[in-house]
Amino acid sequence: MHRRRRPQPVARGGPFATLLVLALALLMAALAQPAALAAGAAAHPLSDWRDYVETPTSADVCARTVVSTSGTVAGAANLLCGGRGSATLTMPLGGPAPVVVLDYGQEVGGLPYFSVSAESGSPTLGAAYSEGSQYLGPSGDGSPPWADGDPSRSDSYQVTGPGTVTNRYVQGGERYERITLTTPGTVTLGAAGIRYIADRTQADDYAGYFQSSSDELNRIWYAGAYTLQTDLVPAQTLPGSWTASAAGLDAGGAAVNDGAGVLDQGTSWGDYTSTFQTRITHNQAGWLVHAQTSQDGYLFILDDSGDATGTPNTLQEFDVHAGAYTSLGTAALPFAVDEGSWHTVATSVSDGSITVSLDGAPVASVDTGSLPADAVAYPSGTVGFREYDGEEAQFKDLTVTGPSGTRLFGDALTTASSVDGFTPPGSNVLPSVLDGARRDRAIWSGDVNTEGLTDFYSVGNPAYIKDSLLLLGSHQLSSGFVTGALHPATVPHLGPLIPGSTGLYSATYSMYFVTALASYYLYTGDTAFVRQEWPIVQRELAWNASQVDADGLFATTPGVDGADWDFYDGDKGGEVSAYNMLYYKTLLDGAALATATGDAATATDWTSRAAALRTAVNDRLLDPATGLYRISDTQTQGIAQDANALAVLYGVAPASRTAGILAALKSGLWTTPYGPLPFSAGTGYRDLVSPFVSGFELQARLATGDTGDAEALMDTEWGHMLSPGPDLTGTLWENVSGTDGTPGLGSQASLSHGWSTAPTSALSAYVLGVRPQTAGYRTWTVQPTPGSLTWAKGRVPTPHGAIAVDWTRASGRFSVTVTVPQGTSGTIAVPAGRSGGTAVTVNGHSVRTTGSGAGRPSGVASVRTASRAGSGVVDVTVNRAGTYTITVGPVR
């Protein structure tokens, strides 16, 4: 590791205090460990690993520097952290526009706000956002999310007086902010900032950590952890598409959950009357009664006189089940309903009948005892409102009364707390993990596979992963296909399976649900959740089996299910090698989940199918001339990084071929200064370096003992993303251009993308060396792979408590101290070199490497020499909680 080093923090208190701290640290290290380890311990730095954590300490995030100003701007520096006073922007008639560009110093995200202390001329305040500075313009970086968040990367606000203007939608990821006036006038700002809404786990609450003798690897580890945090969405933190003011609740249209939101109480209400006032702003006003969720209940839609999506001046009536609409009829209104006019709506549910009145006049009646065959009856439920994308209406003065006039609920709907009483569209019921902070802001199953590992080794909050999987699995199609992506505000689907055969996004992303669930189980031991999701796994594997062709290989069809991580390259069809590697892993992971549920027969069946698939892959897709796996049966030329890295990582490739495969990947694909290309030249694929796919290669190299090339890969690819430049965000990018090292999709690229965080888990799992062997770390392995490092230390959370590791090597000796939690056992595999005699001490006691005999300390079950990943190790198996310090070195 030789590039992009940052200055280490300096201890406060002057030179004498610094020397005193150093002397005390060295003395304590020498006293705490055997004398033979003192030299290695002294190599540990004085800086704390917490210095690397990038998480904002406050939910109110402020800018760090002023990048530039133009036009008439005074006091711009007062908008920075710690600023006192105010900043004034003035636009005279005819211009020019005042512009202030702020730099938040790193990737942040949330709800932008502007505190206006004075104004004149009622000007329009404009704000624009960008992750990288080179893409910042009047429209920001021009790439809004397609799932959750602000539909634009720039916003405008009419300023008519003092007060705080807060953006309605989330701007999930930005480092730079451009503030301007677009119409004449003057605005004085007392503050500008962002209310950060992503995960803000602080350093002291990190469940895991990592630190080593390489500053660069440390920065990469924490950049991955912070990237993940920007993509984590705590429950009920997304603002939704509803706002409240003195005029009432404004329901802006939203596509998520069809724009419907329901009251957070009343699902058991039977007969009642719901009354409210509504004013249509655009097209329609909708409401629900007897709603069980936003996707289940009776829906009524009032079409105004100029409605472009329905029939003007009509009332539409629907039964909604799992988001599917069944028409119950329509009714013509007795008078015109114009946009901007208030009307009173009363809906009474009584004895199986629903009656709707408008301004006191009955307009429709529905007999719920005579529903169409495909409708579902709802004998009870709460109330709600519904405005789909392209629609908008206001609501106020909602009351719900029982049959005897008892008041069940009442709210004027004019305060922020009014919205808090509902689950509005766009607000998330569950915590979830998104693919990117800015784009796409969706739950993607493939990304969850990488992000889960990052979570398990860093912040240690698996609820984000669990509930993301819960949502994805609940939207399984009747064919067994699990959808690959969802909006984070999607509600869990209840009831019968959703009709359909192949849904969003692809066959591979459907399989990723199983591998992510198996990973979650391995790290948490949450058997109850596995049992809950087990029917979904069975149906998914049945769908996978239906895709196996006569050659015994998994096959896809372009335009149907052949998409993958490289969406910009188009679909791949036929017997795609990478897809079959993933199917092999899915079968083995499915077998592990079957075992967890006690279904031994299914576990045996899927294990057998995996073996047959492995044989077919090696017979059909392995090119004996090159020793590499072909891209597919139809594209036999060129090198694929994903197929070959996965073949090594998942054990599809014969052990005798793994070294050759990794060497060929290096010689054939490591052709840019910014990381490997996913496909060799001439194959027709774009030359965009993929940290997602390189993450698999990184794991494959570390798992097989190729630590030197793994370090080089991290230095070249992830180190580049953290090097100074206009796109430095302190977070990890979606992809990198192999041509010039810029973000691979330009302004469209996500610069804080969770699927790029593989080094965080890989460094903890292989360099620190902590990996679970059985579910929930009931048994584990600690096997450091030091590479060029001289020391590393860290902590890995488990359901039983943390496993702490601290290792050093110096003067030909390797020492590791491991803290073992209660209720677990495992093997500490200490590097022992390749030749020569080996001396072993455990907690200061010399022990023999014969597996038994006198001198073994309490808790040590056996001590043996072995060989793993091409290197000699001493395996010390422990079966009791405690702290074990093991030293291995040449016999003296």
Sequence and secondary structure as in RCSB ss.txt:
>XXXX:A:sequence
MHRRRRPQPVARGGPFATLLVLALALLMAALAQPAALAAGAAAHPLSDWRDYVETPTSADVCARTVVSTSGTVAG
AANLLCGGRGSATLTMPLGGPAPVVVLDYGQEVGGLPYFSVSAESGSPTLGAAYSEGSQYLGPSGDGSPPWADGD
PSRSDSYQVTGPGTVTNRYVQGGERYERITLTTPGTVTLGAAGIRYIADRTQADDYAGYFQSSSDELNRIWYAGA
YTLQTDLVPAQTLPGSWTASAAGLDAGGAAVNDGAGVLDQGTSWGDYTSTFQTRITHNQAGWLVHAQTSQDGYLF
ILDDSGDATGTPNTLQEFDVHAGAYTSLGTAALPFAVDEGSWHTVATSVSDGSITVSLDGAPVASVDTGSLPADA
VAYPSGTVGFREYDGEEAQFKDLTVTGPSGTRLFGDALTTASSVDGFTPPGSNVLPSVLDGARRDRAIWSGDVNT
EGLTDFYSVGNPAYIKDSLLLLGSHQLSSGFVTGALHPATVPHLGPLIPGSTGLYSATYSMYFVTALASYYLYTG
DTAFVRQEWPIVQRELAWNASQVDADGLFATTPGVDGADWDFYDGDKGGEVSAYNMLYYKTLLDGAALATATGDA
ATATDWTSRAAALRTAVNDRLLDPATGLYRISDTQTQGIAQDANALAVLYGVAPASRTAGILAALKSGLWTTPYG
PLPFSAGTGYRDLVSPFVSGFELQARLATGDTGDAEALMDTEWGHMLSPGPDLTGTLWENVSGTDGTPGLGSQAS
LSHGWSTAPTSALSAYVLGVRPQTAGYRTWTVQPTPGSLTWAKGRVPTPHGAIAVDWTRASGRFSVTVTVPQGTS
GTIAVPAGRSGGTAVTVNGHSVRTTGSGAGRPSGVASVRTASRAGSGVVDVTVNRAGTYTITVGPVR
>XXXX:A:secstr
  S        SSHHHHHHHHHHHHHHHHHHHS GGGHHHHTTS SS GGGG    SSSEE B EEEEEESEEE 
GGGGBTT  S EEEEE TT    EEEEEEEEEEEEEEEEEEEEEES  EEEEEEESSGGG BTTBTS   SSSS 
SSSEEEEE  SSEEEE SS EEEEEEEEEEESSSEEEEEEEEEEEE S    GGG S EEEES HHHHHHHHHHH
HHHHHHEE TT S  SEEEETTEEEEE  SGGGGEEEESS TT  SEEEEEEEEEEESEEEEEEEEEETTEEEEE
EEE TT SSS TTEEEEEEEETTEEEEEEEEE SS   TT EEEEEEEEETTEEEEEETTEEEEEEETTS  TT 
   SS EEEEE  TT EEEEEEEEEE TTS EEEEE S SHHHHHTEE TT  SS EE SBSSS  SEEHHHHHH
HHHHHHHTT  THHHHHHHHHHHHT BTTS   SEE TT     SS BS SS SS HHHHHHHHHHHHHHHHHH 
 HHHHHHHHHHHHHHHHHHHHTB TTS B B TTTT   S GGG    BSBHHHHHHHHHHHHHHHHHHHHHT H
HHHHHHHHHHHHHHHHHHHHTEETTTTEE SBSS  SS BHHHHHHHHHTT S HHHHHHHHHHHHHHH  STTS
  SB TTSS   EE HHHHHHHHHHHHHTT HHHHHHHIIIIIHHHTSSSTT  SS  S EETTTSSBTTGGGS 
SSBGGG HHHHHIIIIII EEESSGGGSEEEE    TT SEEEEEE  TT  EEEEEEEETTEEEEEEEE TT E
EEEEEE  SSS EEEEETTEEE TBS STT  TTEEEEEEEEETTEEEEEEEE SSEEEEEEEEE  
